[in-house]
């Protein structure tokens, strides 16, 4: 949908209702009706869940925060070449 600046000023409430339903309104200016602005709905923020948060049955192992063993440290520090 398009509306001139005058129409937008006169019918702003109606244009906002249309935007809330998902419609995009282009505001135009001048005799040639050049597009100058766009009124569109704001997308609601959906927080993203990362990693283990996707699996509600995940249980953190009891030894998760324990220091690594000597073997694990050697594996970590060894040169893969």
mmJSON file of the N, C-alpha and C atoms, coordinates in Angstrom:
{"data_MODEL":{"atom_site":{
"group_PDB":["ATOM","ATOM","ATOM","ATOM","ATOM","ATOM","ATOM","ATOM","ATOM","ATOM","ATOM","ATOM","ATOM","ATOM","ATOM","ATOM","ATOM","ATOM","ATOM","ATOM","ATOM","ATOM","ATOM","ATOM","ATOM","ATOM","ATOM","ATOM","ATOM","ATOM","ATOM","ATOM","ATOM","ATOM","ATOM","ATOM","ATOM","ATOM","ATOM","ATOM","ATOM","ATOM","ATOM","ATOM","ATOM","ATOM","ATOM","ATOM","ATOM","ATOM","ATOM","ATOM","ATOM","ATOM","ATOM","ATOM","ATOM","ATOM","ATOM","ATOM","ATOM","ATOM","ATOM","ATOM","ATOM","ATOM","ATOM","ATOM","ATOM","ATOM","ATOM","ATOM","ATOM","ATOM","ATOM","ATOM","ATOM","ATOM","ATOM","ATOM","ATOM","ATOM","ATOM","ATOM","ATOM","ATOM","ATOM","ATOM","ATOM","ATOM","ATOM","ATOM","ATOM","ATOM","ATOM","ATOM","ATOM","ATOM","ATOM","ATOM","ATOM","ATOM","ATOM","ATOM","ATOM","ATOM","ATOM","ATOM","ATOM","ATOM","ATOM","ATOM","ATOM","ATOM","ATOM","ATOM","ATOM","ATOM","ATOM","ATOM","ATOM","ATOM","ATOM","ATOM","ATOM","ATOM","ATOM","ATOM","ATOM","ATOM","ATOM","ATOM","ATOM","ATOM","ATOM","ATOM","ATOM","ATOM","ATOM","ATOM","ATOM","ATOM","ATOM","ATOM","ATOM","ATOM","ATOM","ATOM","ATOM","ATOM","ATOM","ATOM","ATOM","ATOM","ATOM","ATOM","ATOM","ATOM","ATOM","ATOM","ATOM","ATOM","ATOM","ATOM","ATOM","ATOM","ATOM","ATOM","ATOM","ATOM","ATOM","ATOM","ATOM","ATOM","ATOM","ATOM","ATOM","ATOM","ATOM","ATOM","ATOM","ATOM","ATOM","ATOM","ATOM","ATOM","ATOM","ATOM","ATOM","ATOM","ATOM","ATOM","ATOM","ATOM","ATOM","ATOM","ATOM","ATOM","ATOM","ATOM","ATOM","ATOM","ATOM","ATOM","ATOM","ATOM","ATOM","ATOM","ATOM","ATOM","ATOM","ATOM","ATOM","ATOM","ATOM","ATOM","ATOM","ATOM","ATOM","ATOM","ATOM","ATOM","ATOM","ATOM","ATOM","ATOM","ATOM","ATOM","ATOM","ATOM","ATOM","ATOM","ATOM","ATOM","ATOM","ATOM","ATOM","ATOM","ATOM","ATOM","ATOM","ATOM","ATOM"],
"id":[1,2,3,4,5,6,7,8,9,10,11,12,13,14,15,16,17,18,19,20,21,22,23,24,25,26,27,28,29,30,31,32,33,34,35,36,37,38,39,40,41,42,43,44,45,46,47,48,49,50,51,52,53,54,55,56,57,58,59,60,61,62,63,64,65,66,67,68,69,70,71,72,73,74,75,76,77,78,79,80,81,82,83,84,85,86,87,88,89,90,91,92,93,94,95,96,97,98,99,100,101,102,103,104,105,106,107,108,109,110,111,112,113,114,115,116,117,118,119,120,121,122,123,124,125,126,127,128,129,130,131,132,133,134,135,136,137,138,139,140,141,142,143,144,145,146,147,148,149,150,151,152,153,154,155,156,157,158,159,160,161,162,163,164,165,166,167,168,169,170,171,172,173,174,175,176,177,178,179,180,181,182,183,184,185,186,187,188,189,190,191,192,193,194,195,196,197,198,199,200,201,202,203,204,205,206,207,208,209,210,211,212,213,214,215,216,217,218,219,220,221,222,223,224,225,226,227,228,229,230,231,232,233,234,235,236,237,238,239,240,241,242,243],
"type_symbol":["N","C","C","N","C","C","N","C","C","N","C","C","N","C","C","N","C","C","N","C","C","N","C","C","N","C","C","N","C","C","N","C","C","N","C","C","N","C","C","N","C","C","N","C","C","N","C","C","N","C","C","N","C","C","N","C","C","N","C","C","N","C","C","N","C","C","N","C","C","N","C","C","N","C","C","N","C","C","N","C","C","N","C","C","N","C","C","N","C","C","N","C","C","N","C","C","N","C","C","N","C","C","N","C","C","N","C","C","N","C","C","N","C","C","N","C","C","N","C","C","N","C","C","N","C","C","N","C","C","N","C","C","N","C","C","N","C","C","N","C","C","N","C","C","N","C","C","N","C","C","N","C","C","N","C","C","N","C","C","N","C","C","N","C","C","N","C","C","N","C","C","N","C","C","N","C","C","N","C","C","N","C","C","N","C","C","N","C","C","N","C","C","N","C","C","N","C","C","N","C","C","N","C","C","N","C","C","N","C","C","N","C","C","N","C","C","N","C","C","N","C","C","N","C","C","N","C","C","N","C","C","N","C","C","N","C","C","N","C","C","N","C","C"],
"label_atom_id":["N","CA","C","N","CA","C","N","CA","C","N","CA","C","N","CA","C","N","CA","C","N","CA","C","N","CA","C","N","CA","C","N","CA","C","N","CA","C","N","CA","C","N","CA","C","N","CA","C","N","CA","C","N","CA","C","N","CA","C","N","CA","C","N","CA","C","N","CA","C","N","CA","C","N","CA","C","N","CA","C","N","CA","C","N","CA","C","N","CA","C","N","CA","C","N","CA","C","N","CA","C","N","CA","C","N","CA","C","N","CA","C","N","CA","C","N","CA","C","N","CA","C","N","CA","C","N","CA","C","N","CA","C","N","CA","C","N","CA","C","N","CA","C","N","CA","C","N","CA","C","N","CA","C","N","CA","C","N","CA","C","N","CA","C","N","CA","C","N","CA","C","N","CA","C","N","CA","C","N","CA","C","N","CA","C","N","CA","C","N","CA","C","N","CA","C","N","CA","C","N","CA","C","N","CA","C","N","CA","C","N","CA","C","N","CA","C","N","CA","C","N","CA","C","N","CA","C","N","CA","C","N","CA","C","N","CA","C","N","CA","C","N","CA","C","N","CA","C","N","CA","C","N","CA","C","N","CA","C","N","CA","C","N","CA","C","N","CA","C","N","CA","C","N","CA","C","N","CA","C","N","CA","C"],
"label_alt_id":[null,null,null,null,null,null,null,null,null,null,null,null,null,null,null,null,null,null,null,null,null,null,null,null,null,null,null,null,null,null,null,null,null,null,null,null,null,null,null,null,null,null,null,null,null,null,null,null,null,null,null,null,null,null,null,null,null,null,null,null,null,null,null,null,null,null,null,null,null,null,null,null,null,null,null,null,null,null,null,null,null,null,null,null,null,null,null,null,null,null,null,null,null,null,null,null,null,null,null,null,null,null,null,null,null,null,null,null,null,null,null,null,null,null,null,null,null,null,null,null,null,null,null,null,null,null,null,null,null,null,null,null,null,null,null,null,null,null,null,null,null,null,null,null,null,null,null,null,null,null,null,null,null,null,null,null,null,null,null,null,null,null,null,null,null,null,null,null,null,null,null,null,null,null,null,null,null,null,null,null,null,null,null,null,null,null,null,null,null,null,null,null,null,null,null,null,null,null,null,null,null,null,null,null,null,null,null,null,null,null,null,null,null,null,null,null,null,null,null,null,null,null,null,null,null,null,null,null,null,null,null,null,null,null,null,null,null,null,null,null,null,null,null],
"label_comp_id":["UNK","UNK","UNK","UNK","UNK","UNK","UNK","UNK","UNK","UNK","UNK","UNK","UNK","UNK","UNK","UNK","UNK","UNK","UNK","UNK","UNK","UNK","UNK","UNK","UNK","UNK","UNK","UNK","UNK","UNK","UNK","UNK","UNK","UNK","UNK","UNK","UNK","UNK","UNK","UNK","UNK","UNK","UNK","UNK","UNK","UNK","UNK","UNK","UNK","UNK","UNK","UNK","UNK","UNK","UNK","UNK","UNK","UNK","UNK","UNK","UNK","UNK","UNK","UNK","UNK","UNK","UNK","UNK","UNK","UNK","UNK","UNK","UNK","UNK","UNK","UNK","UNK","UNK","UNK","UNK","UNK","UNK","UNK","UNK","UNK","UNK","UNK","UNK","UNK","UNK","UNK","UNK","UNK","UNK","UNK","UNK","UNK","UNK","UNK","UNK","UNK","UNK","UNK","UNK","UNK","UNK","UNK","UNK","UNK","UNK","UNK","UNK","UNK","UNK","UNK","UNK","UNK","UNK","UNK","UNK","UNK","UNK","UNK","UNK","UNK","UNK","UNK","UNK","UNK","UNK","UNK","UNK","UNK","UNK","UNK","UNK","UNK","UNK","UNK","UNK","UNK","UNK","UNK","UNK","UNK","UNK","UNK","UNK","UNK","UNK","UNK","UNK","UNK","UNK","UNK","UNK","UNK","UNK","UNK","UNK","UNK","UNK","UNK","UNK","UNK","UNK","UNK","UNK","UNK","UNK","UNK","UNK","UNK","UNK","UNK","UNK","UNK","UNK","UNK","UNK","UNK","UNK","UNK","UNK","UNK","UNK","UNK","UNK","UNK","UNK","UNK","UNK","UNK","UNK","UNK","UNK","UNK","UNK","UNK","UNK","UNK","UNK","UNK","UNK","UNK","UNK","UNK","UNK","UNK","UNK","UNK","UNK","UNK","UNK","UNK","UNK","UNK","UNK","UNK","UNK","UNK","UNK","UNK","UNK","UNK","UNK","UNK","UNK","UNK","UNK","UNK","UNK","UNK","UNK","UNK","UNK","UNK","UNK","UNK","UNK","UNK","UNK","UNK"],
"label_asym_id":["A","A","A","A","A","A","A","A","A","A","A","A","A","A","A","A","A","A","A","A","A","A","A","A","A","A","A","A","A","A","A","A","A","A","A","A","A","A","A","A","A","A","A","A","A","A","A","A","A","A","A","A","A","A","A","A","A","A","A","A","A","A","A","A","A","A","A","A","A","A","A","A","A","A","A","A","A","A","A","A","A","A","A","A","A","A","A","A","A","A","A","A","A","A","A","A","A","A","A","A","A","A","A","A","A","A","A","A","A","A","A","A","A","A","A","A","A","A","A","A","A","A","A","A","A","A","A","A","A","A","A","A","A","A","A","A","A","A","A","A","A","A","A","A","A","A","A","A","A","A","A","A","A","A","A","A","A","A","A","A","A","A","A","A","A","A","A","A","A","A","A","A","A","A","A","A","A","A","A","A","A","A","A","A","A","A","A","A","A","A","A","A","A","A","A","A","A","A","A","A","A","A","A","A","A","A","A","A","A","A","A","A","A","A","A","A","A","A","A","A","A","A","A","A","A","A","A","A","A","A","A","A","A","A","A","A","A","A","A","A","A","A","A"],
"label_entity_id":["1","1","1","1","1","1","1","1","1","1","1","1","1","1","1","1","1","1","1","1","1","1","1","1","1","1","1","1","1","1","1","1","1","1","1","1","1","1","1","1","1","1","1","1","1","1","1","1","1","1","1","1","1","1","1","1","1","1","1","1","1","1","1","1","1","1","1","1","1","1","1","1","1","1","1","1","1","1","1","1","1","1","1","1","1","1","1","1","1","1","1","1","1","1","1","1","1","1","1","1","1","1","1","1","1","1","1","1","1","1","1","1","1","1","1","1","1","1","1","1","1","1","1","1","1","1","1","1","1","1","1","1","1","1","1","1","1","1","1","1","1","1","1","1","1","1","1","1","1","1","1","1","1","1","1","1","1","1","1","1","1","1","1","1","1","1","1","1","1","1","1","1","1","1","1","1","1","1","1","1","1","1","1","1","1","1","1","1","1","1","1","1","1","1","1","1","1","1","1","1","1","1","1","1","1","1","1","1","1","1","1","1","1","1","1","1","1","1","1","1","1","1","1","1","1","1","1","1","1","1","1","1","1","1","1","1","1","1","1","1","1","1","1"],
"label_seq_id":[1,1,1,2,2,2,3,3,3,4,4,4,5,5,5,6,6,6,7,7,7,8,8,8,9,9,9,10,10,10,11,11,11,12,12,12,13,13,13,14,14,14,15,15,15,16,16,16,17,17,17,18,18,18,19,19,19,20,20,20,21,21,21,22,22,22,23,23,23,24,24,24,25,25,25,26,26,26,27,27,27,28,28,28,29,29,29,30,30,30,31,31,31,32,32,32,33,33,33,34,34,34,35,35,35,36,36,36,37,37,37,38,38,38,39,39,39,40,40,40,41,41,41,42,42,42,43,43,43,44,44,44,45,45,45,46,46,46,47,47,47,48,48,48,49,49,49,50,50,50,51,51,51,52,52,52,53,53,53,54,54,54,55,55,55,56,56,56,57,57,57,58,58,58,59,59,59,60,60,60,61,61,61,62,62,62,63,63,63,64,64,64,65,65,65,66,66,66,67,67,67,68,68,68,69,69,69,70,70,70,71,71,71,72,72,72,73,73,73,74,74,74,75,75,75,76,76,76,77,77,77,78,78,78,79,79,79,80,80,80,81,81,81],
"pdbx_PDB_ins_code":[null,null,null,null,null,null,null,null,null,null,null,null,null,null,null,null,null,null,null,null,null,null,null,null,null,null,null,null,null,null,null,null,null,null,null,null,null,null,null,null,null,null,null,null,null,null,null,null,null,null,null,null,null,null,null,null,null,null,null,null,null,null,null,null,null,null,null,null,null,null,null,null,null,null,null,null,null,null,null,null,null,null,null,null,null,null,null,null,null,null,null,null,null,null,null,null,null,null,null,null,null,null,null,null,null,null,null,null,null,null,null,null,null,null,null,null,null,null,null,null,null,null,null,null,null,null,null,null,null,null,null,null,null,null,null,null,null,null,null,null,null,null,null,null,null,null,null,null,null,null,null,null,null,null,null,null,null,null,null,null,null,null,null,null,null,null,null,null,null,null,null,null,null,null,null,null,null,null,null,null,null,null,null,null,null,null,null,null,null,null,null,null,null,null,null,null,null,null,null,null,null,null,null,null,null,null,null,null,null,null,null,null,null,null,null,null,null,null,null,null,null,null,null,null,null,null,null,null,null,null,null,null,null,null,null,null,null,null,null,null,null,null,null],
"Cartn_x":[0.839,0.0,0.884,0.441,1.16,0.229,0.835,0.094,0.995,0.397,1.164,1.428,2.321,2.605,1.323,0.521,-0.731,-1.664,-1.806,-2.659,-2.122,-0.812,-0.202,-0.461,-0.367,-0.645,-2.115,-2.981,-4.417,-4.875,-4.289,-4.755,-3.688,-2.865,-1.748,-2.217,-3.277,-3.766,-4.143,-4.831,-5.233,-4.012,-3.022,-1.815,-1.038,-1.021,-0.332,-1.056,-2.37,-3.124,-2.796,-2.675,-2.324,-0.921,0.002,1.368,1.373,0.547,0.484,-0.014,-0.8,-1.285,-0.296,0.846,1.879,2.036,1.214,1.29,2.375,3.029,4.019,3.404,3.524,2.972,4.129,4.15,5.18,4.63,5.368,4.976,5.665,4.878,5.422,5.338,6.113,6.155,6.175,5.585,5.646,4.669,4.655,3.733,4.077,5.364,5.77,5.67,5.227,5.024,6.268,7.364,8.632,8.569,8.895,8.902,9.957,9.545,10.473,10.575,9.591,9.615,8.795,9.039,8.318,7.83,6.582,5.997,5.744,6.436,6.316,6.295,5.807,5.734,7.127,7.259,8.515,8.461,9.523,9.581,9.881,9.139,9.364,10.656,11.335,12.611,12.381,13.023,12.964,14.355,14.546,15.881,16.297,17.548,18.064,18.639,18.333,18.86,20.04,21.153,22.37,22.768,23.486,24.111,23.168,23.504,22.748,21.345,21.074,19.737,18.679,19.066,18.1,17.546,18.301,17.877,17.494,16.215,15.808,16.187,16.542,16.912,18.409,19.173,20.619,20.945,21.878,22.333,23.843,24.312,25.74,26.407,27.462,28.108,28.659,28.67,29.122,30.583,31.411,32.841,33.179,32.177,32.395,33.417,33.355,34.245,35.521,35.71,36.937,38.121,39.319,40.489,40.784,41.38,41.676,42.744,42.683,43.68,44.987,46.05,47.348,47.262,46.551,46.411,45.681,44.629,43.888,44.758,45.554,46.472,47.505,48.056,49.041,48.421,47.175,46.484,46.269,45.93,45.649,46.914,48.045,49.282,50.135,49.782,50.624,50.48,51.578,51.614,50.984,49.973,49.306,50.121,51.3,52.126,52.677],
"Cartn_y":[-1.173,0.0,1.236,2.287,3.552,4.652,5.677,6.84,8.055,9.186,10.431,10.905,11.872,12.414,12.969,13.685,14.244,13.134,12.07,10.949,10.268,10.171,9.544,10.363,11.691,12.544,12.446,12.396,12.365,11.013,9.928,8.571,7.742,8.381,7.669,6.463,6.62,5.498,4.299,4.547,3.466,2.802,3.594,3.026,2.197,2.644,1.863,0.539,0.547,-0.708,-1.67,-1.142,-1.993,-2.575,-1.754,-2.239,-3.32,-3.163,-4.165,-5.508,-5.498,-6.756,-7.358,-6.694,-7.248,-6.541,-5.567,-4.865,-3.796,-3.545,-2.483,-1.319,-0.117,1.081,1.954,2.314,3.202,4.618,5.546,6.958,7.651,8.391,9.056,10.568,11.267,12.728,13.312,14.486,15.226,14.737,15.473,15.126,13.789,13.486,12.21,11.041,11.344,10.339,9.483,10.174,9.511,8.874,7.583,6.944,7.59,7.95,8.606,7.885,7.053,6.352,5.073,4.192,2.927,2.677,2.33,1.979,0.483,-0.251,-1.707,-2.235,-3.452,-4.009,-4.304,-4.205,-4.548,-6.027,-6.729,-8.151,-8.329,-9.205,-9.431,-10.204,-9.911,-10.536,-11.935,-12.895,-14.272,-14.645,-14.779,-15.137,-16.5,-16.598,-17.86,-18.691,-19.961,-20.873,-21.602,-21.6,-22.177,-23.46,-24.279,-25.462,-26.401,-26.734,-27.727,-27.243,-25.98,-25.459,-26.042,-26.603,-27.207,-28.521,-29.191,-30.488,-30.337,-30.339,-30.153,-31.331,-32.474,-33.646,-33.722,-32.743,-32.763,-32.555,-33.364,-33.237,-33.033,-32.003,-31.714,-32.78,-33.43,-34.468,-33.91,-34.734,-34.304,-33.867,-34.476,-34.145,-33.042,-32.336,-31.333,-30.274,-29.802,-28.73,-29.245,-30.543,-31.1,-30.763,-30.601,-30.325,-31.514,-31.26,-32.361,-33.297,-34.549,-35.535,-35.262,-35.91,-35.768,-36.201,-37.293,-37.797,-36.761,-36.141,-35.127,-33.905,-33.515,-32.385,-32.698,-33.92,-34.319,-34.313,-34.815,-34.798,-33.363,-32.5,-31.101,-30.384,-30.654,-29.943,-30.622,-31.824,-32.517,-31.859,-31.942,-31.38,-32.393,-31.997,-32.962,-33.401,-32.866,-33.197,-34.562],
"Cartn_z":[0.0,0.0,0.0,-0.651,-0.646,-0.145,0.436,0.916,0.777,0.446,0.385,1.808,1.944,3.276,3.9,3.114,3.623,4.108,3.302,3.696,4.957,5.048,6.215,7.477,7.359,8.516,8.914,7.938,8.2,8.753,8.261,8.601,9.311,10.125,10.746,11.565,12.338,13.157,12.299,11.202,10.306,9.669,9.279,8.673,9.685,10.929,11.97,12.192,12.188,12.334,11.198,9.989,8.849,9.029,9.52,9.754,10.831,11.849,12.911,12.399,11.338,10.772,9.772,9.564,8.695,7.364,7.089,5.812,5.865,4.753,4.653,3.884,4.446,3.823,3.371,2.11,1.571,1.554,2.151,2.182,1.011,0.213,-0.967,-0.809,-1.642,-1.578,-2.988,-3.127,-4.385,-5.424,-6.541,-7.631,-8.275,-8.306,-8.917,-7.928,-6.721,-5.669,-5.443,-5.197,-4.908,-3.524,-3.403,-2.084,-1.179,0.039,0.971,2.312,2.638,3.92,3.816,4.778,4.799,6.222,6.367,7.654,7.623,8.494,8.475,9.905,10.085,11.436,11.981,13.285,13.952,14.276,13.914,14.211,15.69,16.336,17.752,17.951,19.022,19.336,19.891,19.286,19.758,20.252,21.56,22.047,21.511,21.138,20.605,21.748,21.683,22.68,22.048,22.737,22.181,22.898,22.181,22.754,23.468,24.716,25.479,25.811,25.646,25.952,25.033,23.893,22.978,23.526,24.387,24.902,26.373,26.687,28.081,28.972,28.384,29.184,29.465,28.991,29.197,30.672,31.183,32.567,32.533,33.178,33.244,34.111,33.611,34.411,35.723,36.747,38.075,38.058,37.192,37.166,36.149,35.668,34.627,35.036,36.278,36.723,37.392,37.421,37.987,37.084,37.668,36.829,35.908,34.759,33.831,34.389,33.947,34.367,33.627,34.057,33.395,31.937,31.668,30.297,29.431,29.976,29.225,28.95,29.935,29.738,28.67,28.693,27.688,26.29,26.182,24.889,24.41,25.328,24.988,24.509,25.198,24.909,23.85,23.438,22.448,21.084,20.315,18.993,18.009,17.248,16.389,15.174,14.964,13.788,13.844],
"occupancy":[1.0,1.0,1.0,1.0,1.0,1.0,1.0,1.0,1.0,1.0,1.0,1.0,1.0,1.0,1.0,1.0,1.0,1.0,1.0,1.0,1.0,1.0,1.0,1.0,1.0,1.0,1.0,1.0,1.0,1.0,1.0,1.0,1.0,1.0,1.0,1.0,1.0,1.0,1.0,1.0,1.0,1.0,1.0,1.0,1.0,1.0,1.0,1.0,1.0,1.0,1.0,1.0,1.0,1.0,1.0,1.0,1.0,1.0,1.0,1.0,1.0,1.0,1.0,1.0,1.0,1.0,1.0,1.0,1.0,1.0,1.0,1.0,1.0,1.0,1.0,1.0,1.0,1.0,1.0,1.0,1.0,1.0,1.0,1.0,1.0,1.0,1.0,1.0,1.0,1.0,1.0,1.0,1.0,1.0,1.0,1.0,1.0,1.0,1.0,1.0,1.0,1.0,1.0,1.0,1.0,1.0,1.0,1.0,1.0,1.0,1.0,1.0,1.0,1.0,1.0,1.0,1.0,1.0,1.0,1.0,1.0,1.0,1.0,1.0,1.0,1.0,1.0,1.0,1.0,1.0,1.0,1.0,1.0,1.0,1.0,1.0,1.0,1.0,1.0,1.0,1.0,1.0,1.0,1.0,1.0,1.0,1.0,1.0,1.0,1.0,1.0,1.0,1.0,1.0,1.0,1.0,1.0,1.0,1.0,1.0,1.0,1.0,1.0,1.0,1.0,1.0,1.0,1.0,1.0,1.0,1.0,1.0,1.0,1.0,1.0,1.0,1.0,1.0,1.0,1.0,1.0,1.0,1.0,1.0,1.0,1.0,1.0,1.0,1.0,1.0,1.0,1.0,1.0,1.0,1.0,1.0,1.0,1.0,1.0,1.0,1.0,1.0,1.0,1.0,1.0,1.0,1.0,1.0,1.0,1.0,1.0,1.0,1.0,1.0,1.0,1.0,1.0,1.0,1.0,1.0,1.0,1.0,1.0,1.0,1.0,1.0,1.0,1.0,1.0,1.0,1.0,1.0,1.0,1.0,1.0,1.0,1.0,1.0,1.0,1.0,1.0,1.0,1.0],
"B_iso_or_equiv":[0.0,0.0,0.0,0.0,0.0,0.0,0.0,0.0,0.0,0.0,0.0,0.0,0.0,0.0,0.0,0.0,0.0,0.0,0.0,0.0,0.0,0.0,0.0,0.0,0.0,0.0,0.0,0.0,0.0,0.0,0.0,0.0,0.0,0.0,0.0,0.0,0.0,0.0,0.0,0.0,0.0,0.0,0.0,0.0,0.0,0.0,0.0,0.0,0.0,0.0,0.0,0.0,0.0,0.0,0.0,0.0,0.0,0.0,0.0,0.0,0.0,0.0,0.0,0.0,0.0,0.0,0.0,0.0,0.0,0.0,0.0,0.0,0.0,0.0,0.0,0.0,0.0,0.0,0.0,0.0,0.0,0.0,0.0,0.0,0.0,0.0,0.0,0.0,0.0,0.0,0.0,0.0,0.0,0.0,0.0,0.0,0.0,0.0,0.0,0.0,0.0,0.0,0.0,0.0,0.0,0.0,0.0,0.0,0.0,0.0,0.0,0.0,0.0,0.0,0.0,0.0,0.0,0.0,0.0,0.0,0.0,0.0,0.0,0.0,0.0,0.0,0.0,0.0,0.0,0.0,0.0,0.0,0.0,0.0,0.0,0.0,0.0,0.0,0.0,0.0,0.0,0.0,0.0,0.0,0.0,0.0,0.0,0.0,0.0,0.0,0.0,0.0,0.0,0.0,0.0,0.0,0.0,0.0,0.0,0.0,0.0,0.0,0.0,0.0,0.0,0.0,0.0,0.0,0.0,0.0,0.0,0.0,0.0,0.0,0.0,0.0,0.0,0.0,0.0,0.0,0.0,0.0,0.0,0.0,0.0,0.0,0.0,0.0,0.0,0.0,0.0,0.0,0.0,0.0,0.0,0.0,0.0,0.0,0.0,0.0,0.0,0.0,0.0,0.0,0.0,0.0,0.0,0.0,0.0,0.0,0.0,0.0,0.0,0.0,0.0,0.0,0.0,0.0,0.0,0.0,0.0,0.0,0.0,0.0,0.0,0.0,0.0,0.0,0.0,0.0,0.0,0.0,0.0,0.0,0.0,0.0,0.0,0.0,0.0,0.0,0.0,0.0,0.0],
"pdbx_formal_charge":[null,null,null,null,null,null,null,null,null,null,null,null,null,null,null,null,null,null,null,null,null,null,null,null,null,null,null,null,null,null,null,null,null,null,null,null,null,null,null,null,null,null,null,null,null,null,null,null,null,null,null,null,null,null,null,null,null,null,null,null,null,null,null,null,null,null,null,null,null,null,null,null,null,null,null,null,null,null,null,null,null,null,null,null,null,null,null,null,null,null,null,null,null,null,null,null,null,null,null,null,null,null,null,null,null,null,null,null,null,null,null,null,null,null,null,null,null,null,null,null,null,null,null,null,null,null,null,null,null,null,null,null,null,null,null,null,null,null,null,null,null,null,null,null,null,null,null,null,null,null,null,null,null,null,null,null,null,null,null,null,null,null,null,null,null,null,null,null,null,null,null,null,null,null,null,null,null,null,null,null,null,null,null,null,null,null,null,null,null,null,null,null,null,null,null,null,null,null,null,null,null,null,null,null,null,null,null,null,null,null,null,null,null,null,null,null,null,null,null,null,null,null,null,null,null,null,null,null,null,null,null,null,null,null,null,null,null,null,null,null,null,null,null],
"auth_seq_id":[1,1,1,2,2,2,3,3,3,4,4,4,5,5,5,6,6,6,7,7,7,8,8,8,9,9,9,10,10,10,11,11,11,12,12,12,13,13,13,14,14,14,15,15,15,16,16,16,17,17,17,18,18,18,19,19,19,20,20,20,21,21,21,22,22,22,23,23,23,24,24,24,25,25,25,26,26,26,27,27,27,28,28,28,29,29,29,30,30,30,31,31,31,32,32,32,33,33,33,34,34,34,35,35,35,36,36,36,37,37,37,38,38,38,39,39,39,40,40,40,41,41,41,42,42,42,43,43,43,44,44,44,45,45,45,46,46,46,47,47,47,48,48,48,49,49,49,50,50,50,51,51,51,52,52,52,53,53,53,54,54,54,55,55,55,56,56,56,57,57,57,58,58,58,59,59,59,60,60,60,61,61,61,62,62,62,63,63,63,64,64,64,65,65,65,66,66,66,67,67,67,68,68,68,69,69,69,70,70,70,71,71,71,72,72,72,73,73,73,74,74,74,75,75,75,76,76,76,77,77,77,78,78,78,79,79,79,80,80,80,81,81,81],
"auth_comp_id":["UNK","UNK","UNK","UNK","UNK","UNK","UNK","UNK","UNK","UNK","UNK","UNK","UNK","UNK","UNK","UNK","UNK","UNK","UNK","UNK","UNK","UNK","UNK","UNK","UNK","UNK","UNK","UNK","UNK","UNK","UNK","UNK","UNK","UNK","UNK","UNK","UNK","UNK","UNK","UNK","UNK","UNK","UNK","UNK","UNK","UNK","UNK","UNK","UNK","UNK","UNK","UNK","UNK","UNK","UNK","UNK","UNK","UNK","UNK","UNK","UNK","UNK","UNK","UNK","UNK","UNK","UNK","UNK","UNK","UNK","UNK","UNK","UNK","UNK","UNK","UNK","UNK","UNK","UNK","UNK","UNK","UNK","UNK","UNK","UNK","UNK","UNK","UNK","UNK","UNK","UNK","UNK","UNK","UNK","UNK","UNK","UNK","UNK","UNK","UNK","UNK","UNK","UNK","UNK","UNK","UNK","UNK","UNK","UNK","UNK","UNK","UNK","UNK","UNK","UNK","UNK","UNK","UNK","UNK","UNK","UNK","UNK","UNK","UNK","UNK","UNK","UNK","UNK","UNK","UNK","UNK","UNK","UNK","UNK","UNK","UNK","UNK","UNK","UNK","UNK","UNK","UNK","UNK","UNK","UNK","UNK","UNK","UNK","UNK","UNK","UNK","UNK","UNK","UNK","UNK","UNK","UNK","UNK","UNK","UNK","UNK","UNK","UNK","UNK","UNK","UNK","UNK","UNK","UNK","UNK","UNK","UNK","UNK","UNK","UNK","UNK","UNK","UNK","UNK","UNK","UNK","UNK","UNK","UNK","UNK","UNK","UNK","UNK","UNK","UNK","UNK","UNK","UNK","UNK","UNK","UNK","UNK","UNK","UNK","UNK","UNK","UNK","UNK","UNK","UNK","UNK","UNK","UNK","UNK","UNK","UNK","UNK","UNK","UNK","UNK","UNK","UNK","UNK","UNK","UNK","UNK","UNK","UNK","UNK","UNK","UNK","UNK","UNK","UNK","UNK","UNK","UNK","UNK","UNK","UNK","UNK","UNK","UNK","UNK","UNK","UNK","UNK","UNK"],
"auth_asym_id":["A","A","A","A","A","A","A","A","A","A","A","A","A","A","A","A","A","A","A","A","A","A","A","A","A","A","A","A","A","A","A","A","A","A","A","A","A","A","A","A","A","A","A","A","A","A","A","A","A","A","A","A","A","A","A","A","A","A","A","A","A","A","A","A","A","A","A","A","A","A","A","A","A","A","A","A","A","A","A","A","A","A","A","A","A","A","A","A","A","A","A","A","A","A","A","A","A","A","A","A","A","A","A","A","A","A","A","A","A","A","A","A","A","A","A","A","A","A","A","A","A","A","A","A","A","A","A","A","A","A","A","A","A","A","A","A","A","A","A","A","A","A","A","A","A","A","A","A","A","A","A","A","A","A","A","A","A","A","A","A","A","A","A","A","A","A","A","A","A","A","A","A","A","A","A","A","A","A","A","A","A","A","A","A","A","A","A","A","A","A","A","A","A","A","A","A","A","A","A","A","A","A","A","A","A","A","A","A","A","A","A","A","A","A","A","A","A","A","A","A","A","A","A","A","A","A","A","A","A","A","A","A","A","A","A","A","A","A","A","A","A","A","A"],
"auth_atom_id":["N","CA","C","N","CA","C","N","CA","C","N","CA","C","N","CA","C","N","CA","C","N","CA","C","N","CA","C","N","CA","C","N","CA","C","N","CA","C","N","CA","C","N","CA","C","N","CA","C","N","CA","C","N","CA","C","N","CA","C","N","CA","C","N","CA","C","N","CA","C","N","CA","C","N","CA","C","N","CA","C","N","CA","C","N","CA","C","N","CA","C","N","CA","C","N","CA","C","N","CA","C","N","CA","C","N","CA","C","N","CA","C","N","CA","C","N","CA","C","N","CA","C","N","CA","C","N","CA","C","N","CA","C","N","CA","C","N","CA","C","N","CA","C","N","CA","C","N","CA","C","N","CA","C","N","CA","C","N","CA","C","N","CA","C","N","CA","C","N","CA","C","N","CA","C","N","CA","C","N","CA","C","N","CA","C","N","CA","C","N","CA","C","N","CA","C","N","CA","C","N","CA","C","N","CA","C","N","CA","C","N","CA","C","N","CA","C","N","CA","C","N","CA","C","N","CA","C","N","CA","C","N","CA","C","N","CA","C","N","CA","C","N","CA","C","N","CA","C","N","CA","C","N","CA","C","N","CA","C","N","CA","C","N","CA","C","N","CA","C","N","CA","C","N","CA","C","N","CA","C","N","CA","C"],
"pdbx_PDB_model_num":[1,1,1,1,1,1,1,1,1,1,1,1,1,1,1,1,1,1,1,1,1,1,1,1,1,1,1,1,1,1,1,1,1,1,1,1,1,1,1,1,1,1,1,1,1,1,1,1,1,1,1,1,1,1,1,1,1,1,1,1,1,1,1,1,1,1,1,1,1,1,1,1,1,1,1,1,1,1,1,1,1,1,1,1,1,1,1,1,1,1,1,1,1,1,1,1,1,1,1,1,1,1,1,1,1,1,1,1,1,1,1,1,1,1,1,1,1,1,1,1,1,1,1,1,1,1,1,1,1,1,1,1,1,1,1,1,1,1,1,1,1,1,1,1,1,1,1,1,1,1,1,1,1,1,1,1,1,1,1,1,1,1,1,1,1,1,1,1,1,1,1,1,1,1,1,1,1,1,1,1,1,1,1,1,1,1,1,1,1,1,1,1,1,1,1,1,1,1,1,1,1,1,1,1,1,1,1,1,1,1,1,1,1,1,1,1,1,1,1,1,1,1,1,1,1,1,1,1,1,1,1,1,1,1,1,1,1,1,1,1,1,1,1]
}}}
